[in-house]
Structure formats: C-alpha cells, structure tokens
Amino acid sequence: MQHSNYAAWQSTSPEAIAEHHYSGKFVLRVTPEAHRGLALDAAEQQVSPNRPIAARLGSPRPDPLASRHRRFRAVTSPQAR
C-alpha cells in the first residue's frame, strides 16, 4: 500500500489498512544521535539493533475490526433487543 502523498494515505479506510498484507519492515528516520544511542543500547545488550527498537515500539495494536464486529453483534443480536 504505497501512497504518493499523505493526503491520499489519510483517505484510506481503516478496513483497507487492516486488511493489507504487511512485510513487517518499514523505514524510520531518526536523528544521528538517536541512531547512535540505539546502536549502543543494542551493543551493550549484545542483541540485534532491531530488538531494542521493536521493544520500545511496544506490542501490536488490537485488531480495530474485531472491536467493530463485537459492537455490531451486540447491537444486532436478539438478546440485545
């Protein structure tokens, strides 16, 4: 899902974003100082530079479509009426 500009990306629906296949790779631009600090953290921990970065980014977000489906089922189920 590549967009040539931010405005085109903004108009993409959450469903389309959630259903897109992702490789797990993305480019993140940081300052040279931040890059150096991340590299030092990784070296001190004797791990790949990817590991502390992934840990700092945190765990994946919950599936946004799952909560919508739960709300829809709650509203439309016969027990909810």
N, C-alpha and C positions, 0 to 999 in steps of 0.2 A: 504494500500500500504506500506508494510514493506520491507525494503531492508537491507540486512545484512551488506552492506558497502556503503560508499559514492560513489565509482566508479559506482556501479550498479544503484544508485539513479540518478547520473549525466546522465546516458544513457537513462533515462525515458523521453519520448517525452512530450512537453508541453500539447498536446492534452490529453494524458493519465492522466497527473496530473490534468488538469482542469476538466476532466470527472469523476474523482474518487469521491466517497462519503466520506465526512469528518464528523467526530463527533463533531468538534468544540473544542476538547480537545487536548492539546499537552503539553509535559514536557519541561520546560525551566529551564536551570541551570544558577544560578546567584551566586555571592559571598554571604557569610553570611551577610555581611554589607549591600549589596543591598536588600537582603531579609528583613532584619530588617527595613530598610528605607521604603520599600514598605508597610510593615505591619503597621508601624507608620503612614504613609500617610492615609491608609485606616481607621485606628482607629480615627485619627483626623477628617476625613470626615464622620465618622460613617457609613461606607459602607463596603460591602464585599471586601476582598483584591483583588478579581478578577476585580472589577470595575475600579480602577485607572490603573491597568496593561493594561486592554483592551483599556482604553482611551489613554494611552501612545503609544500603538502599532498602533493606528490610525484606519481609516476605511479600509474596504476590498479593494483590488486592483480591477480595472476594469477587466471584463472578457477578457482574452487575445484572446480567439477565436472570440469574437464579432468584434474586430478591423480587424482581418484577413479576416473575411467574408465580412466586408464592403469594404475593399480594393479589394478583389476578385470580388465582384459585380461591383465595379466602373470600373475595367479593362475589365470585360467581358460584361458589359451592352451595348446594341446597341447605346445608347446615347453617350457613351464614345468614340466611334469609329469615 
